[in-house]
Amino acid sequence: MRKNWQYVILVIQMIIIGSLIKGIWQTVGSEKRVDELISKKNILEGQKREVELKIKESESDYYLEKIAREQLHMVKEGETVIILSDETLSNNEIKPSEEVIIKPNWKKWVDVLFKE
């Protein structure tokens, strides 16, 4: 009878040891998940800062003027718009030191229409 009790106690101890090992294993797994979530949180905070900077930039007067000039092709009063062809840009025909000669519009049309 006494041997039976020893076996029962041994089985109970084995169950307790197994439960402790399972708890330790779950704790290690939880620590890994916490580390992964912390790294994801840091990445998302960085992305959030970038978005906040873009929002702040888009609300500035400089950005609004940049969009108006580049995308809407608007100019300030008194400014002159110079349109260059792709050939001119690729051949680098205009140099910064050269003086730009402004022709009347009708002469430009004559050059375009009757140029050989």
Backbone torsions as a table, in degrees:
resi	resn	phi	psi	omega
1	MET	NA	-39.8	179.5
2	ARG	-63.8	-36.5	178.6
3	LYS	-64.5	-35.9	179.2
4	ASN	-63.1	-41.6	179.3
5	TRP	-65.5	-36.3	178.3
6	GLN	-64.7	-39.9	177.7
7	TYR	-66.4	-39.6	178.9
8	VAL	-63.2	-45.3	179.2
9	ILE	-63.5	-40.9	178.8
10	LEU	-62.8	-41.6	179.0
11	VAL	-65.5	-42.8	179.2
12	ILE	-62.3	-42.5	178.3
13	GLN	-62.9	-40.6	178.4
14	MET	-63.6	-39.7	178.4
15	ILE	-64.3	-43.1	179.4
16	ILE	-64.0	-44.0	178.8
17	ILE	-62.1	-43.8	178.0
18	GLY	-61.2	-40.8	178.7
19	SER	-65.0	-41.1	177.9
20	LEU	-64.0	-42.6	178.8
21	ILE	-63.0	-41.4	178.3
22	LYS	-63.3	-41.5	178.7
23	GLY	-63.7	-41.7	178.1
24	ILE	-63.9	-42.9	180.0
25	TRP	-62.1	-42.2	178.2
26	GLN	-66.0	-35.8	178.3
27	THR	-64.7	-42.8	178.3
28	VAL	-63.0	-42.9	178.1
29	GLY	-63.8	-37.9	178.7
30	SER	-66.2	-38.9	178.6
31	GLU	-62.5	-40.8	177.9
32	LYS	-63.1	-43.0	179.1
33	ARG	-64.4	-38.9	178.7
34	VAL	-63.6	-42.9	178.4
35	ASP	-62.1	-42.8	178.2
36	GLU	-62.4	-43.1	-179.4
37	LEU	-67.5	-35.5	177.6
38	ILE	-65.5	-42.3	179.3
39	SER	-66.3	-39.7	176.0
40	LYS	-62.6	-39.3	178.9
41	LYS	-62.6	-43.1	179.2
42	ASN	-63.1	-41.2	178.1
43	ILE	-62.7	-45.6	-179.1
44	LEU	-66.2	-35.4	177.0
45	GLU	-65.5	-38.9	176.4
46	GLY	-62.9	-43.8	178.0
47	GLN	-63.8	-37.6	179.0
48	LYS	-63.4	-43.2	178.5
49	ARG	-61.4	-41.5	178.5
50	GLU	-61.6	-44.5	-179.8
51	VAL	-65.0	-40.8	178.5
52	GLU	-62.9	-39.6	177.2
53	LEU	-64.0	-41.7	178.1
54	LYS	-63.5	-39.9	178.7
55	ILE	-64.7	-45.8	179.8
56	LYS	-62.1	-40.5	178.8
57	GLU	-64.9	-41.2	-177.3
58	SER	-69.6	-18.8	178.9
59	GLU	-88.8	-7.4	-177.6
60	SER	-78.4	155.8	179.0
61	ASP	-65.6	-36.3	179.5
62	TYR	-59.7	-44.4	-178.4
63	TYR	-66.5	-41.9	178.8
64	LEU	-61.9	-41.2	178.0
65	GLU	-66.0	-39.5	179.3
66	LYS	-61.6	-45.8	179.1
67	ILE	-64.5	-42.6	-179.8
68	ALA	-61.6	-39.0	-178.7
69	ARG	-75.2	-46.5	-172.6
70	GLU	-79.6	-44.5	-173.6
71	GLN	-95.8	-33.4	-178.2
72	LEU	-99.0	-4.1	177.9
73	HIS	55.4	42.5	178.5
74	MET	-95.2	154.7	178.1
75	VAL	-132.5	160.5	176.1
76	LYS	-79.6	162.0	177.7
77	GLU	-63.6	133.8	178.4
78	GLY	89.7	-8.9	178.0
79	GLU	-83.3	151.4	178.0
80	THR	-111.2	131.9	179.1
81	VAL	-92.8	129.3	176.5
82	ILE	-114.8	121.9	-179.9
83	ILE	-105.3	122.7	-179.6
84	LEU	-107.2	142.1	177.0
85	SER	-76.5	164.5	178.5
86	ASP	-64.4	-34.5	178.7
87	GLU	-62.8	-42.5	-179.6
88	THR	-63.1	-41.4	-179.1
89	LEU	-68.9	-39.9	-177.6
90	SER	-74.5	-31.1	-179.5
91	ASN	-88.2	-6.9	-177.8
92	ASN	54.0	45.0	-178.4
93	GLU	-70.2	-32.6	-179.4
94	ILE	-94.8	126.8	179.2
95	LYS	-111.6	150.9	-176.7
96	PRO	-60.1	-29.3	-176.8
97	SER	-80.7	-16.6	-179.2
98	GLU	-74.7	146.9	178.5
99	GLU	-88.7	136.0	-179.5
100	VAL	-87.6	126.9	179.5
101	ILE	-95.8	124.6	-179.1
102	ILE	-95.6	117.3	178.6
103	LYS	-97.2	152.4	172.7
104	PRO	-64.4	154.3	-175.7
105	ASN	-60.0	-39.1	-178.4
106	TRP	-64.2	-33.4	177.7
107	LYS	-69.4	-35.1	177.2
108	LYS	-62.9	-42.5	179.1
109	TRP	-65.0	-39.9	178.3
110	VAL	-61.9	-43.9	179.1
111	ASP	-61.5	-41.3	-178.4
112	VAL	-69.6	-45.2	-174.0
113	LEU	-76.1	-37.5	-173.4
114	PHE	-111.0	13.6	179.7
115	LYS	-75.9	134.3	-177.5
116	GLU	-102.8	NA	NA
